[in-house]
């Protein structure tokens, strides 16, 4: 009896959920859905027919042009390579020109920033920087001195 109760507990319980339907029964598509299908059916059919015509035209053109490609390939292949190299050269030239222009703009901006300050302002800035560095250095020297003094006291003990 205990085994049967334990077996029932381990088994997952299944539940049936019932969702009520609106309107009581099955409904057909709405008027807007019917109009959308009626409108889009001829449009999609026309576009599919045009795609088929374009595919057929492309295949016919390829079939006609293949002998010409084979006949003129000794000229076309080097021409394509030359055209690719020319395009690559123009693009890299433009990229290098933009890089140089941006570097030049950076230098001009820096020079204007340095020249924009007057000499007394530059001297005041330099003085403040020197005071900050001296204060930082003095603080570091005090910390190192205290560290040495602590280590010396530890060694004596």
N, C-alpha and C positions, 0 to 999 in steps of 0.2 A: 504494500500500500504506500509506504514511504517512497519507494522507487518510482512509483507511478506519479506521485505528487511532484517529486523533484523533476521528472521528465517533462511534465506539463509546464513547470516554471521556466525551464531552459528553452522551450520552444517559443519562437516569436509569435506574438498574437497578431492576427490579420484583422484589419478593420475595413469595412465597406463604407465609402463616402458617397453620398448622393448629392449631386448639385442640381438644384431646380432649374429648369429651362424657362427662359422668358417667352411669353406668348403662348405657352402651353404646348406647342408643337414645333415641327421643323419649318423654318422660313426659307424662302428663296433669296436670291441676290437682290440688293436694293436697286433702285432706279439709277442712281449715279454709277453703280458698278456696271450695269448693263450698258449705259451710255458710254462709259470709258472703254469697254470691250468693243462696242460697235465703232467707236471713233479710231481706236488704236489698231484694229485688225487691218484695215486697208493701208494705213501708214506703214505698219511693220511689213506687210506683204510687198509693198512698193520698194521699201528699203532693201529687203532681202533680194528682190529681183535685180535691183541696181548693183548690189554686191556681187551677184552671180555674173552679171554682164561685165563688170570691171575685172573679175577674176578670169573670165574667158578671154577678154581683150589682152590682159597681161600675159596669159599663156601663149596666145597667138603672136603677140609682139616678141616674146622671148624666143619662140620657135623660129621666127623670121630673122631675128637679130643674132642668134647663136652662130650661124656661119660667118657673119660679118665680124663678130668678136674673135672667132678663131683665125680668120684671115688677117685681121689687123692687130692681133695680140702682140706681135713684136713691137708695135708702135704704142699701143694703148697701155701696156704694163709699165714701161719706163715713164710714160707721160703721167700716169696715175701716181707713181712713186715721186716724181718730180713735183707734182702738184701737192702731194702730202707733205713733202719736205718744205716747200715754200710756205704753206699754211703754218706749219710748226715754227718755222723761222720768224714769220710775222707775229705770231702769238707770243713767242718767247721774247722777241724784241719789245713788244708792248709791255709785257710783264716786267722786264728789266727797266724799262723807261719809267713805269709807275713806281717801282721800288726806289729808283734814284730820285725821282721827284719827291716822294714822301720823305726820304732821308734828308734831302735839301731843305724841305719845309721844316723838319725837326731842328736842323741846325740853325735856320733863320729864327725860329721861335725861341731857341735857347739863347741866341745872341741878343735878341730883343729883350728877353727876360733879364739878362745880365746887364745890358746897357740901360735898361729902363730904370734901374736904381741909381740914385746919385752917389757920389763918392762918400759923403758922410754916412749915408745909410749903409753902404757896404762896410765901412769901417766899424760902425756900431754892431752890425751883424757879426763881423769877424771877432770883435771884442766879446760879444755874448757867447759865441761858440768856444772861444778860448777859456772863458770863465767856466763854462759847463764842463769842458774837458778837464780843466784843472781841478774842479770840484770832484769830478768822478775819479780822477787819478788819486786825489788825496784820500777819498773814502776807501779806495781799493788798498792803498798803502796802509791805512789804519787797520783794515781787516786782516791783511797779511801779517802785520806786526802782532796783532792779538793772537793770531793762529800760531805764530812762532813762539810767542811767550807762553801760550797754553801748552804747546808740545814740550817746551823746555822744562816747564814746571812738572809735567808728567814724567819726564825722563829723570828728573832729580828725585822724585818720590820713588 
